[in-house]
Amino acid sequence: MANRRDSRIEPSFEGPPRAKSQTGLSVSEEDRVVPSNRKASAKRKSSKGKSSRGRRGGSGRGLFGVLGRLVYWCFVLAIWGGIAVAGVVIYYGAKMPAATTWSIPDRAPNIKIVSADGQLLANRGMSGGEAVGLHEMSPYIPEAVIAIEDRRFYSHFGVDPIGLSRAMVTNLIGGHFSQGGSTLTQQLAKNLFLKPDRTLERKVQEVLLALWLEHKHTKDQILEMYLNRVYFGSGAYGVEAASRRYFGKSARDVTLSEAALLAGLLKAPSRLSPARDPKAAEERSQLVLAAMREEGKISEKELKTALSAPATRSPSYWTGSENYVADTIMEELPDLIGDVRGDIVIDSTVDLNLQKLAEQSIRRLIDDSGKKLNVTQGALVSIDDSGAVRAMVGGYDYSTSQFDRASEARRQPGSAFKPFVYMAALEAGRTPDSIRNDAPIKIGNWTPDNYGGKYFGKVTLATALAKSLNSVAAQLTMEVGPNAVVEAAHRMGIQSDLLANTSIALGTSEVTPLELTSAYVPFANGGYKPDIHFIRRVTTADGKVLYDSAGGNAPRVIKPEIVGMMNSMMTGTVEVGTAKKAAFAWPSAGKTGTSQNSRDAWFVGYTANLTTGVWFGNDDGTAMKKVTGGALPAQAWHEFMVTAHEGVPVRPLPGTWKSTPADTIVPDDIPSADNNQPAPVPSASVGQQAPAAQAAAPPAPVRAARPAQTVDADGFNMPADGGTTASVGHPVPPGSVGGRLKKRQTSILDILGGG
């Protein structure tokens, strides 16, 4: 054992290296885990020497070292930043539905309303305009949008790093958020899928959706979807709606300057809308034009021409009276087809040319006489014999007031309601030749006065209606009873509630112009009550029929002989009565109406082709300055009907009844009630103009009219002239016809009527 220890070889680190032992093991200084003190000391000294030499002669290597370390740490930070971004993307992306379920949501349905001759009346729905293909719209529109919003649209992959970096630098320098780095694809993704929240989550999801859109769709498809869905201000979504809204034309016809204005709106649609701030919209459009020139989209000449175009001025709301029609159609549509789930086309009954004509007539008369006569509003409704509404104007200017006075405003019709009184009387056995005493009468506490306070004694019913004599209308109401009058009016087409009191004879119950006009249609078509309608057909965009107005069989509501009598009497209103200003070449008839203190002025008249009603007044119910139904309403009716009947073959009014007047008639030089015009008893047959020789013939000898007197309905009893009877075998009635009145509560309408 001793010999074995003595023969052991110990490793040594002193002196020069030894030759390998026979066993092959050796350890150098580098093999030690902890170096020896002396060796470590030597290394430190050597290191210090090198360091001092480096400071004296190697400063370049030190600078590069700092830069190297900076690059190194930036690289490290970039890696960790990338990991963090990836984590955020994964986190927010995981909150989204699976990409396999993503799909482009349907565009909000557009409802296209066209006139009877195929012209566009209006677009309705969330978008307010139909979708237009990229190849269909004006080429200036996509070029302008790309130039100002996303000039690298066709080169990026949905996200534009260059544009994003530029926006970040601009915002940092400016110290506030002034530019966004979103591409058109990102904006489309936001509009299609996301809420407009400014959050990190929304931005991440926007980027992911933009990448998906670029993967699934071509650039042109993305641009087309964007232009048809983006908001352009003033309630217009998509270029078609915006073009119609601001320029009154299709996006297919937009000029360069107009395209620049549309593109400029995308930055701030509401604030830059030309309907709100035309100057700001114009300034923004000039920036768009400059960007287009910079991108080489337009030439210098085109730029100068566009800059010289006048600034666009748009009304604060959709304009044009056809929008009253569109609003009414939209209210009726759900009852016809239910919910709208896709683009549809509505073929309306309205003739756009007649619509424009009606609007011009109403506006011209108000412009010419409104201030002088204190008239601010008017309405017109025209309906053909089938019940199709051919024109409807609901006010002076749709852009300033969307309230439809034609279909929504209930006003007192005044004497325009009297035809239903006379119709009820004819159905009870009277004829146009029946004679009544026109004199002041008292019914309870109510004394209905004639216009101007003039009374004419014994008159025929035809004369009384032509002259619009209130006394006779009240007498007839007492004869047949107010309930019979209400029933007749409702049967003819009045839908509003009517109070069955005596004052209804003078039109104290309120109605709309649309329903009053529709109630005259049976007089024009021979006694039939059609369904009043605005819609002929509804189809989908690909032509599938969703609704078709078959018309149906209109029920008869008046006997033919009653139609003939009524047309004979109301022909006299136009030819020789209160509506002489309405007369024109066609056989026509109608009735004027003026409510108390000239708050409302009406004329509803008709030919065998059209029935048209006109109203003038003020929204607040203030009185006009002696405006009657024979004035402005008759003038507007005349203008409209003359043009509407140009080139249309003349047709007589239905009915064949002829007047056989009794020996007691009214002189033709007595002024009429509504417009102080002479009004002899009408004798022309229905549907024919009175012969010129007959009209010019001197009046037959007549008996002097009885002096005006107050007739007490409770006790006065006036027999027929000479004890004879009228043509239908009834004594000429005093105002007390119908017996003593039953006591009842006084209504507000009685007070307004003078009771």
Disulfide bonds with the S-S distance in Angstrom:
none
